[in-house]
């Protein structure tokens, strides 16, 4: 695929810097984050708007949305609730001191092997057009944030966008998060809390937006989660990184004959009948349009 070059202008130094980014393939999906010029129901047809209003009037909307998230994954309703809340997001705030408070959620799923952690990440990538999937073991600090490279033809310095920059206004899914080196984990501190990426390399000083939620999946140190130890003792993650995650989900593979039978029956049914075996209340398009409309609202907590 061809790479497109965009130019970012540094007004303080009066220099235009070329930024190389890869095109985002939407595959016909609805971008729930929307564009700045889109508001409310203007982008929806009459039929789609009527469907959104019908979902709004559903008294059991929350549970129906949860059951429609990743229908191919059996159970894990609590994890699906967290992912649904991450897709909706929160309200970005700016204090009187011009300090930006992020409204996006960062979630980490910790658990035993073969409990569908990676399946949740793959679902989010397929659900959201502006989502980037990467593996912690194969990712470096520059690959996650940004790097400065010299163009061999022109001799100019280009900024190569990393995963977090490409996922701006979207979600960055990082698998095998515990396999990342400590140095690479430090590089995403700023992106997870301040939602910006600062660069000071090769005479270039710039700050870029990285307004992305992070959905990470990690395995315990010993392979399986030790219930007798704390969460920190089970993870190879620094306390600074842990403090930047809003939700931790611990998924255990317990020995339960009935639960194993239900999971096996669900997997066999999905392999045999494929989409006919899944009966979600709402389709993916319905959920995307409803979330996109809901994100245009900015709820305010009253003094009462």
N, C-alpha and C positions, 0 to 999 in steps of 0.2 A: 504494500500500500504506500502511496505517496505521503510524504510528510508536508504539512503546511507550515508556513512561517508567519508568525504574527509579530508585530512590533510593539514593544512596551516603551513608553517615553518617561524618562527620568527628568521631571521638571526642575529639580534642584541643580542638575548638571547640564541640562539642555542637550541630552544625548538620547538617541533612539536605539534601543537594544533589541535585536531580533530574538524571538523566542520560538523554538521548534517544538511543536506539539503534534501528536497523532490524532487523526480525526476520530470522533466518537460515533460508533455505529448504534443507531437507535432501534433498528429493526421494526419500525412502525409502532413502538411503544409510546406511552404518554409520559412526558417528563413531569413528574409530580411537583418538582421545584418550580417549574414555570419560568417565564421570562418576566423582566421587570415591567414591560408594557402590558402584560396580561393581568386582568383583574376580574374576580368574580366569575360569572357565568358567560362572559363575552365570547370565550373560545369554544363553547359547547353548543351543539345543535339542540333543537327543542326536545328531541327524544332523549338525548343524553342528560339534559338539564332536568327533565321529568324523572329520570332514573335516580339522579343525585338527590332530588327532593324526597323521593320515595324512601331512599336509604336513610335520609335524615329523620324521617318520621318513624323509623323502625325502633320499637322500644327495646329490642334485644340486639341493637346494632353492634355493640362492643363484642359480645360473644360470637356473633355471626361473622364479624370481620376477623376475629382471632381464628375461627375454624376455617376460614378461607385463605389464611396465610400458609404457604407451603403445604398444600393438602397432601402431597406425596409423602410427607413425613408424618409418621404415626405418633400421636401424643405430643408431649412437650408443650403443653398449652402455656405454661409460664414463660418459656423462651419466646414463643410466638407473640405473646403480649408485649414483651420488651421490644421485639423487632417492629411490631406495629407502632408502638409509641415512638421509636426512633424514626420511622418513616414519616410520621406526622410532625415530629420535631416540636420545639418550643418557640418562645418569643425572644428574639434578640433584643437586648436592652443596651442603652448607653447612659452612663451615670452623668452627673453634673460635671464631673472632672474629665469627661470625654474618655472614660474607660469603657470599652466594649465588653459586654457579658454575653457569652455564647448561649444560644438556645438549642444547639444540637446536642444529641446524646451520644456518648461513647459506651459501647457494650463489649464485654468480653465473656465468651462462653468457654468454660473450663470443664473438662470431663474425661471419662475413660475413652479408650479407642472404640470406634464403631458405634457412636451414639448420635450420628447425623450432624455433627458440628459443621463439617465442610458443606453439607447439603444446604444448611441455612445460608451460608455465604454465597453459594452458587445461586440460590433462589433470589437473593437480594440483587445479585448482579444481573440476572435475567429480568427482574421486576423493574429495576430502575435504569433508564438509559445512561444516565451520567453516573455510573458506578465503575469502579476499577477493582479488579481482583489481583492479588499478589501473594506470594509466599514469603514468610519471614526468613526462611533459611536461604532463599535465593535473592534476597533484596538487600541492598546496601543503603547507607545513609543518603547518598546522592540519588539513588534510584527512587527513594521514597520522597525526597524533598525536591531538590533541583541541583543541577551541575552546570558549570561553565566550561565550554569546550571551544577550541579555536577552529574556525573554518579553514580547511587546507587550501581552498581556492582563493577566497577573498582576504584571509588573514584576520577577519573580524572575530570577536568573541561572541558566541551564542550561548543563550541560557536554555539548556535542555530541561523541559518540565518533567518532574517526577510524578509518582502515583498520586500524591496528595494534591498537587497542583492540577492534575488532570481531573481529579474528582471534586474540584471546587464546586460548591453548591450541590453536592451529591453525597455519595457514601463510598468510603474506601474499605474494602474487605481484605483483611490480612490473615491468612492461614498460617498455622505453625508459628504463632507469635512468640512462643517461648523459645524458639530456636534462633531468634535474632541475637546478634552480638550486642553486648552492653553499649558499645560505642554507637551502633546504629539506633538503638533505642533512645539514646540521649538526643539524637537529631530530630526526633518527632515531638519532643517536649513542647516546643513553642507552637507547633501546628495543632496539638491536641487541646491546648488551653486557650492560647491567644488567637488561634485560627489564622495565623500568618506564617510566612516563611521568609526569613531575612538572609540575604547573601552579601558577603563581602569578600569577593575573590577577583583576582586579575584586574584590580582597579575598578571593579563594578560594585556599587553599593545599592541594593534594591530590596524592597519588601513586597511580597506578593501575597495575594489572598489564598487561603487554604480552608475555606468555609465548608469543611466536610466532616460528616460523622464517621467514626471508625468502628467497624464491627470486626472484632478479632476472635480467633479461636486458638486455644492453647491446650497442651497436654500437661498433666502433672509431671513432676520430676521423675518419679519412680515408674512412670508408665500408667499406673492406675492411681486413682485418688485415694489417699490415706485419710480415712475419717477421723483417726485419732490425732491428726495434726491440723494446724490452722491453715487457712487459705494461703497466707504468705509463705508458710513452710512447704506447701505443695507446688508452688510456682517459682520458676526461674525468671522473675520479673522484679525490677527494682521498685522500692516504695514510691518513688516519684512518678513512675508510670502508673502504678496501681491507683494513686490518688486522682489521676486524670480520667479514670473510667467511672462512669456514673452507675453502671449496673454490672454485677457479676452473676453469672448463672452457672451453678455447679450441676453437671449432668452425670449421674452415676448409672452404671450397668449392674443392676441388682439381679440376683438369681431368683427369678420368679417364673414358675412354669406357665401360669396363666398369661402373664404379660408377654413372655417370649412367644407363646403360641399366637397371641393376637398380632404381634409385630410380624411374625413369619407369615401369617395369613394375609396381612395387609401387603407385604412385599410381593408375595406370589400373585395376589390379585392385581397389583399394579403392573407386574410384568406380563400377565396374561391379557388383561383387558385394557391396559394403558389408561387413556383419559376416561374411558367408560367406568373405570373403577372408582373414580374420584367424583364426589358430589358436593362441591363447595356451594355455599349459599350465594356468594357473589363471584363473578368472574374477575380475572386480573384487570381487565379494562375498567370495570365498575369501581374496583378499589383504587386504581390509579386516578380516575377522574374525581372520586370523592375526596381523596387525600389532597389532590391539587386544589380543589375548591376550599377545603378546610384550612389549608395553609395560607389562604388569602385573608383569613380572620385573625385578628390580634386581640385575644381576650385580656381583660384587665381585672385584677383582683381589687374589689371594692374594700373600703375600710371596714365594713361590717363583716 
